[in-house]
Amino acid sequence: MEKLYAKSGPEWTSLEDHLKHVALAAKAFAKHLKINEDLAYRGAILHDIGKAHPAFQERLLSKGKKSKTFRHEISSLLFLSIFPEEEHDALIEMIVGHHKSVKNDVGEKGLLDLEKGYDYLDHHLGKWEEWSPKAIELLNSLEIAASYISKEQALKNIEYVISYCKKKTKERGFSEWRGVLMGADHFASAVIHDTEKHLEKAFKEPELSFFNRTSALYPLSLLNNFHSEKRHTIVVACTGAGKTDYLFKRCRGRVFYTLPFQASINAMFKRVAHSLKDTNPELDIRVLHAASSVVKRKHDEEESVLQSLFGSSIKILTPHQLAAIAFGMKGYEALLLDLRGCDIILDEIHTYTGISQAIVLKLIEILKAIDCRIHIGTATMPSILYKKILTLLGDDVLETSLSDEELDKFNRHRVFKINSFEDANPIISKAVANNEKVLLVFNTVDKAQQVYDFIQGSYSTIDKLLLHSRFRRCDRNEKERDLIGLDYNGDPIEMFNTSNEACIVVSTQIVEVSLDISFDIMITEVAPLDALVQRFGRINRKRISENSGPIKNVYVIAPPETTKEAKPYDIEILKRTFDVLNDGEILKERELQSKIDLVFTEINFLQIEEHAVFKSDGKISIDKLTHRSKSILFKLLEIDSVSCIRESDQEEYENSYFERRLELEIPVRYFSVCKMNQLECGNKPFLIPDKAYDLEKGLFVKEIKEENFNPKFQII
């Protein structure tokens, strides 16, 4: 039999192997969801059989010209009548939209979009008598009893598919079968020949007894109310009180753990993986680095947040990666099914601002509707947000907070206001002379890079480090390990956090959450008060007794004058934050709530409700078998939404598998790279010139331009 392929290099996966892999994944997903496993299996076998078409094989082998649009899923459905009639509707839902929205596809290649153009049916039939027997033979080898189908019958099959899709897209809601197939296809494509091995770990609940540890230093660890039958959780406690352990103790099943920044999830992943390695030797714990994959189609973009592996015991990610379910973006059905019934930890929720806060509230609403247990952790939450969350969750919420007496034991910082970074120079010099660890935090990567240049020139003999989100992930992993000062076994390496020598670390707001470090002094740009307090938590973090310990100094730089300079924050929020801080006084934990409520007085929910496909009244506003092709998140948020890679990493990226590919990627805002060339493999990263990247300082966005590419990497 002629060798047929489903994927090009570096994998060159055969069509037979790919169909087997997807079928195994679909059956496992269906078993978890308690739906028809055999039907899921058959849909997976059928879904890509159209790739046996010569047009697909020739294009895959680069022998064919890209003249007419060819959609392999349409050719797959020509074989629909091989299966019993009662299965046809579910099979159609699995197959017809597993790559494209059935209508209004951004590339105008959905099944119902193609009706407006050329005679696509004749093109997808092709030389039917020559290639269909090969597909029939393959189906039989995969235990699908199949016999010859005439050209006329094949056309009748597509006629039924078209009729069904026109009817279905007039309904509102989502297709469970489409979600199963999309999830299975993505799973198998990510791990390829290791599909069966990975499926053995899928949908296993983690053993979380590690988090039952207790210590007087962590007052939340001494509480026994985590056994409460209340379904949901809100815990308000200052940094270092044991929130992470408490939130995990409230979980009963698989866990999705969200943190606000891409950069912070990496540190949390390492922390949780290390904590659970002894009690969960085979734990499938995943960190979802790629915020999204964006594909340019004609003059528009399509964003996808399909996640590579469903069924993980623990996933660590950002809420942006869950936002697909709110906005109906590509892959949202698979994500909904994976989330259903799980425990969702929304940690450090107080650090979200503006539209991001409203997105989290919409997520809470949807997650509750799909039977998730929701656990929220915060150090400081505006009362207006707290009340809104309680309204969404209802009465079934365990509320936990620390008493004023406990809060008093966490008073650790004296705040000083300064006008500019220049005012901090003598403070840094004195701290270095006193052998102290200094943390400098800035609100943008550009500013952090500028200050790092100054530190390099002024403190050449002192250990120093720059950390922000715009590094290759493999480079940032090394930097985070050096900063935390622990090796792979958790033993001190006497660097930065575990060193006894003076050092200076320059960072952006990514240090606010999950990085377990304790420095002596901080100089920081002002940020919204809730986020600022979280930053302070990296100073004097380690308590040595259960009573209040020493007080250390934090210096806050006054807000800028203009809205543009204040970005990514709201200038009025920054001004109110600076105003409520008392210069030269200890920041008292018991007074934080009143200060927070003076800073945050409103939340804008209306814009999210307008764009969300899941409405507050429980209705779903999206047509079945479709998804939102244009990215709503680009318009609502300024976020790290895509990946790029250096030009010198292209060959390795194209010839590596997904774990290594992730290490080579650099998170970046879409609009910084959208004019660059984009790869077709992995997360479809954009290519940037090597000149735009420095191992010590990271990505320089202003250097991402065509004239900076190295000619030796260009295809002539």
Secondary structure, 3 states (H helix, E strand, C coil): CCCCECCCCCCCCEHHHHHHHHHHHHHHHHHHHCCCHHHHHHHHHHHCHHHHCHHHHHHHCCCCCCCCCCCHHHHHHHHHHHCCHHHHHHHHHHHCCCCCCCCCCCCCCCHHHHCCCCCHHHHHHCCHHHHHHHHHHHHHHCCCCCCCCCHHHHHHHHHHHHHHHHHHCCCECCCHHHHHHHHHHHHHHHHHHHHHHHHCCCCCCCCCHHHHCCCCCCHHHHCCHHHCCCCEEEEECCCCCCHHHHHHHCCCCCEEEECCCHHHHHHHHHHHHHHHCCCCCCCCEEECCCCCEEEEECCEEEEECCCCCCCCCEEEECHHHHCHHHHCEECHHHHHHHHCCCEEEECCHHHCCHHHHHHHHHHHHHHHHCCCEEEEEECCCCHHHHHHHHHHHCCCEEEEECCHHHHHCCCCEEEEEECCHHHHHHHHHHHHHCCCEEEEECCCHHHHHHHHHHHHHHCCCCEEEEECCCCCHHHHHHHHHHHHCECCCCCECCCHHHCCCCEEEEECHHHHCCCCCCECEEEEECCCHHHHHHHHCCECCCCCCCCCCCCEEEEEECCCCCHHHHCCCCHHHHHHHHHHCCCCEECCHHHHHHHHHHHCCCCCCHHHHHHCCECCCCCECCECCCCECCCHHHHHCCCCCEEEEEHHHHHHHHCCCHHHHHHHCEEECHHHHCCCCECCCCCCCEEECHHHEECCCEECHHHCCHHHCCHHHCCC
